Amino acid sequence: MKKLFGSMVPAMLLLLVGCNTVEGLGKDITKAGETIENASKKK
């Protein structure tokens, strides 16, 4: 559990640093959701 949490924190920080606005964060989350949805449709 510690390893999972330890790897998620830096990833979330990079995500937050990568977008400058709340709108940008929303777009990033939408894009991630679309990617997951498309991957599930391929299976």
Jmol script that loads the backbone (N, CA, C; Angstrom):
load data "model"
ATOM      1  N   MET A   1       0.831  -1.191   0.000  1.00  0.00           N
ATOM      2  CA  MET A   1       0.000   0.000   0.000  1.00  0.00           C
ATOM      3  C   MET A   1       0.873   1.251   0.000  1.00  0.00           C
ATOM      4  N   LYS A   2       1.972   1.207   0.750  1.00  0.00           N
ATOM      5  CA  LYS A   2       2.868   2.362   0.799  1.00  0.00           C
ATOM      6  C   LYS A   2       3.494   2.629  -0.566  1.00  0.00           C
ATOM      7  N   LYS A   3       3.838   1.552  -1.278  1.00  0.00           N
ATOM      8  CA  LYS A   3       4.440   1.723  -2.598  1.00  0.00           C
ATOM      9  C   LYS A   3       3.448   2.361  -3.565  1.00  0.00           C
ATOM     10  N   LEU A   4       2.198   1.916  -3.507  1.00  0.00           N
ATOM     11  CA  LEU A   4       1.163   2.466  -4.378  1.00  0.00           C
ATOM     12  C   LEU A   4       0.962   3.950  -4.089  1.00  0.00           C
ATOM     13  N   PHE A   5       0.815   4.283  -2.815  1.00  0.00           N
ATOM     14  CA  PHE A   5       0.629   5.680  -2.424  1.00  0.00           C
ATOM     15  C   PHE A   5       1.854   6.507  -2.786  1.00  0.00           C
ATOM     16  N   GLY A   6       3.031   5.936  -2.570  1.00  0.00           N
ATOM     17  CA  GLY A   6       4.278   6.637  -2.871  1.00  0.00           C
ATOM     18  C   GLY A   6       4.450   6.936  -4.347  1.00  0.00           C
ATOM     19  N   SER A   7       3.895   6.098  -5.202  1.00  0.00           N
ATOM     20  CA  SER A   7       4.020   6.344  -6.638  1.00  0.00           C
ATOM     21  C   SER A   7       2.898   7.247  -7.150  1.00  0.00           C
ATOM     22  N   MET A   8       1.767   7.247  -6.458  1.00  0.00           N
ATOM     23  CA  MET A   8       0.646   8.075  -6.908  1.00  0.00           C
ATOM     24  C   MET A   8       0.856   9.555  -6.581  1.00  0.00           C
ATOM     25  N   VAL A   9       1.469   9.842  -5.460  1.00  0.00           N
ATOM     26  CA  VAL A   9       1.662  11.244  -5.068  1.00  0.00           C
ATOM     27  C   VAL A   9       2.500  11.995  -6.096  1.00  0.00           C
ATOM     28  N   PRO A  10       3.655  11.493  -6.486  1.00  0.00           N
ATOM     29  CA  PRO A  10       4.422  12.226  -7.514  1.00  0.00           C
ATOM     30  C   PRO A  10       3.677  12.344  -8.844  1.00  0.00           C
ATOM     31  N   ALA A  11       2.930  11.308  -9.207  1.00  0.00           N
ATOM     32  CA  ALA A  11       2.174  11.361 -10.458  1.00  0.00           C
ATOM     33  C   ALA A  11       1.110  12.450 -10.400  1.00  0.00           C
ATOM     34  N   MET A  12       0.433  12.567  -9.286  1.00  0.00           N
ATOM     35  CA  MET A  12      -0.599  13.603  -9.136  1.00  0.00           C
ATOM     36  C   MET A  12       0.040  14.993  -9.141  1.00  0.00           C
ATOM     37  N   LEU A  13       1.194  15.125  -8.507  1.00  0.00           N
ATOM     38  CA  LEU A  13       1.869  16.416  -8.507  1.00  0.00           C
ATOM     39  C   LEU A  13       2.274  16.823  -9.918  1.00  0.00           C
ATOM     40  N   LEU A  14       2.778  15.876 -10.690  1.00  0.00           N
ATOM     41  CA  LEU A  14       3.141  16.172 -12.076  1.00  0.00           C
ATOM     42  C   LEU A  14       1.922  16.564 -12.887  1.00  0.00           C
ATOM     43  N   LEU A  15       0.801  15.903 -12.647  1.00  0.00           N
ATOM     44  CA  LEU A  15      -0.436  16.236 -13.342  1.00  0.00           C
ATOM     45  C   LEU A  15      -0.864  17.659 -13.008  1.00  0.00           C
ATOM     46  N   LEU A  16      -0.802  18.013 -11.734  1.00  0.00           N
ATOM     47  CA  LEU A  16      -1.218  19.348 -11.324  1.00  0.00           C
ATOM     48  C   LEU A  16      -0.273  20.430 -11.836  1.00  0.00           C
ATOM     49  N   VAL A  17       1.001  20.135 -11.884  1.00  0.00           N
ATOM     50  CA  VAL A  17       1.967  21.107 -12.386  1.00  0.00           C
ATOM     51  C   VAL A  17       1.821  21.274 -13.896  1.00  0.00           C
ATOM     52  N   GLY A  18       1.423  20.197 -14.581  1.00  0.00           N
ATOM     53  CA  GLY A  18       1.318  20.208 -16.028  1.00  0.00           C
ATOM     54  C   GLY A  18       0.205  21.097 -16.562  1.00  0.00           C
ATOM     55  N   CYS A  19      -0.807  21.365 -15.764  1.00  0.00           N
ATOM     56  CA  CYS A  19      -1.887  22.222 -16.248  1.00  0.00           C
ATOM     57  C   CYS A  19      -1.969  23.464 -15.368  1.00  0.00           C
ATOM     58  N   ASN A  20      -2.160  24.603 -15.990  1.00  0.00           N
ATOM     59  CA  ASN A  20      -2.099  25.865 -15.274  1.00  0.00           C
ATOM     60  C   ASN A  20      -3.439  26.313 -14.713  1.00  0.00           C
ATOM     61  N   THR A  21      -4.523  25.746 -15.190  1.00  0.00           N
ATOM     62  CA  THR A  21      -5.841  26.210 -14.766  1.00  0.00           C
ATOM     63  C   THR A  21      -6.737  25.034 -14.430  1.00  0.00           C
ATOM     64  N   VAL A  22      -7.832  25.320 -13.783  1.00  0.00           N
ATOM     65  CA  VAL A  22      -8.820  24.288 -13.488  1.00  0.00           C
ATOM     66  C   VAL A  22      -9.388  23.739 -14.792  1.00  0.00           C
ATOM     67  N   GLU A  23      -9.555  24.589 -15.770  1.00  0.00           N
ATOM     68  CA  GLU A  23     -10.042  24.145 -17.077  1.00  0.00           C
ATOM     69  C   GLU A  23      -9.071  23.139 -17.690  1.00  0.00           C
ATOM     70  N   GLY A  24      -7.793  23.424 -17.576  1.00  0.00           N
ATOM     71  CA  GLY A  24      -6.779  22.505 -18.095  1.00  0.00           C
ATOM     72  C   GLY A  24      -6.819  21.167 -17.385  1.00  0.00           C
ATOM     73  N   LEU A  25      -7.045  21.204 -16.072  1.00  0.00           N
ATOM     74  CA  LEU A  25      -7.149  19.966 -15.307  1.00  0.00           C
ATOM     75  C   LEU A  25      -8.360  19.168 -15.776  1.00  0.00           C
ATOM     76  N   GLY A  26      -9.469  19.854 -16.010  1.00  0.00           N
ATOM     77  CA  GLY A  26     -10.670  19.183 -16.500  1.00  0.00           C
ATOM     78  C   GLY A  26     -10.428  18.516 -17.839  1.00  0.00           C
ATOM     79  N   LYS A  27      -9.712  19.192 -18.719  1.00  0.00           N
ATOM     80  CA  LYS A  27      -9.390  18.610 -20.036  1.00  0.00           C
ATOM     81  C   LYS A  27      -8.501  17.390 -19.882  1.00  0.00           C
ATOM     82  N   ASP A  28      -7.525  17.471 -18.960  1.00  0.00           N
ATOM     83  CA  ASP A  28      -6.638  16.332 -18.735  1.00  0.00           C
ATOM     84  C   ASP A  28      -7.418  15.124 -18.227  1.00  0.00           C
ATOM     85  N   ILE A  29      -8.327  15.348 -17.299  1.00  0.00           N
ATOM     86  CA  ILE A  29      -9.124  14.258 -16.744  1.00  0.00           C
ATOM     87  C   ILE A  29     -10.040  13.672 -17.808  1.00  0.00           C
ATOM     88  N   THR A  30     -10.624  14.537 -18.640  1.00  0.00           N
ATOM     89  CA  THR A  30     -11.489  14.067 -19.720  1.00  0.00           C
ATOM     90  C   THR A  30     -10.701  13.207 -20.696  1.00  0.00           C
ATOM     91  N   LYS A  31      -9.518  13.650 -21.047  1.00  0.00           N
ATOM     92  CA  LYS A  31      -8.674  12.905 -21.977  1.00  0.00           C
ATOM     93  C   LYS A  31      -8.303  11.544 -21.401  1.00  0.00           C
ATOM     94  N   ALA A  32      -7.988  11.494 -20.108  1.00  0.00           N
ATOM     95  CA  ALA A  32      -7.653  10.220 -19.469  1.00  0.00           C
ATOM     96  C   ALA A  32      -8.866   9.294 -19.489  1.00  0.00           C
ATOM     97  N   GLY A  33     -10.043   9.830 -19.228  1.00  0.00           N
ATOM     98  CA  GLY A  33     -11.263   9.029 -19.261  1.00  0.00           C
ATOM     99  C   GLY A  33     -11.545   8.480 -20.648  1.00  0.00           C
ATOM    100  N   GLU A  34     -11.340   9.293 -21.660  1.00  0.00           N
ATOM    101  CA  GLU A  34     -11.553   8.845 -23.044  1.00  0.00           C
ATOM    102  C   GLU A  34     -10.579   7.723 -23.400  1.00  0.00           C
ATOM    103  N   THR A  35      -9.352   7.852 -22.951  1.00  0.00           N
ATOM    104  CA  THR A  35      -8.350   6.824 -23.231  1.00  0.00           C
ATOM    105  C   THR A  35      -8.738   5.498 -22.599  1.00  0.00           C
ATOM    106  N   ILE A  36      -9.199   5.549 -21.357  1.00  0.00           N
ATOM    107  CA  ILE A  36      -9.630   4.335 -20.669  1.00  0.00           C
ATOM    108  C   ILE A  36     -10.850   3.736 -21.361  1.00  0.00           C
ATOM    109  N   GLU A  37     -11.786   4.590 -21.754  1.00  0.00           N
ATOM    110  CA  GLU A  37     -12.990   4.120 -22.437  1.00  0.00           C
ATOM    111  C   GLU A  37     -12.639   3.453 -23.759  1.00  0.00           C
ATOM    112  N   ASN A  38     -11.764   4.067 -24.534  1.00  0.00           N
ATOM    113  CA  ASN A  38     -11.368   3.499 -25.817  1.00  0.00           C
ATOM    114  C   ASN A  38     -10.636   2.174 -25.633  1.00  0.00           C
ATOM    115  N   ALA A  39      -9.818   2.077 -24.605  1.00  0.00           N
ATOM    116  CA  ALA A  39      -9.096   0.825 -24.347  1.00  0.00           C
ATOM    117  C   ALA A  39     -10.066  -0.290 -23.989  1.00  0.00           C
ATOM    118  N   SER A  40     -11.114   0.048 -23.246  1.00  0.00           N
ATOM    119  CA  SER A  40     -12.079  -0.992 -22.860  1.00  0.00           C
ATOM    120  C   SER A  40     -12.923  -1.428 -24.062  1.00  0.00           C
ATOM    121  N   LYS A  41     -13.157  -0.540 -25.011  1.00  0.00           N
ATOM    122  CA  LYS A  41     -13.939  -0.901 -26.196  1.00  0.00           C
ATOM    123  C   LYS A  41     -13.163  -1.830 -27.118  1.00  0.00           C
ATOM    124  N   LYS A  42     -11.829  -1.739 -27.096  1.00  0.00           N
ATOM    125  CA  LYS A  42     -10.993  -2.575 -27.971  1.00  0.00           C
ATOM    126  C   LYS A  42     -10.980  -4.027 -27.524  1.00  0.00           C
ATOM    127  N   LYS A  43     -11.285  -4.290 -26.260  1.00  0.00           N
ATOM    128  CA  LYS A  43     -11.220  -5.666 -25.738  1.00  0.00           C
ATOM    129  C   LYS A  43     -12.451  -6.428 -26.017  1.00  0.00           C
TER     130      LYS A  43
END
end "model"
wireframe off; spacefill off
backbone 0.3
color backbone group
